[in-house]
Amino acid sequence: MKAIFEFNLPEDQEEFEIYRNSTRLYIAVEDFKNWLRSEIKHGEKPDKEREIYEYVRDKLIDMLE
């Protein structure tokens, strides 16, 4: 199976840039999610700070769904 994405440049420049950078953006989001998880699980943070990390992680996951 093949997928071919076609853009009419320069009209579709913004969509092209989004597509072109999508892998890097995906990796950055996954890295951030994993960092939050690690900080919550292994970080020695005060309870209030841990709650903020959990809130941010949960909000990020909700937004991605």
N, C-alpha and C positions, 0 to 999 in steps of 0.2 A: 504494500500500500504506500502511496506517495501522497504528499500534500504540498501544494505549490501556492505560495502567497504572492500575490501580485499587487503592486502599488503603482498608481499614476503619479509620478513625481513631476513637479513639485507640489501638486494639489494635495496629495496624501502624505506629505512630509511628516506631520505630527504622528499619524498612525504608524508610519514606517519606523520612526524613532522608538515608539512604544514597543513595537514588535522586536526591533533590533536589540533593545535593552531588556527585554522581558526575562531572559535567563539570569542576568545579573541581579535584577530586582527580586526575582524569586529566591535566589540564593541568599541575598541580603535579608529578606524577611525570615527565611528559615533560620539563618544564623542568629538573628535577633530573638526569635522565639526560643531557640535552644539556649541562648545566653540568659534570657529571663528564667527559664526553667532551672538552669544551673544555679543562678543567684538565689532562687526560692529554695531549692533543695539543699544546696551546700554552703551558701553564703551565710556568714554570721552577721545578720542584720537584726536591728530591733524589730519587734513584732509589727509596729506601724509601717515601717519601711517595707517589710515582707508583704504586708497586705497591699501596699501600693503596687509592688511588682506583680502580685497575683492579679490585681485589677487590670493592669496594663496588658498582661498576657491574655487574660480572658477576653478583654475587649478586642485585642488583635485577632484572636481566634474567631470571635463572632464576626468581625468584619470580613475575614477571609472566607467564611462560609457563605 
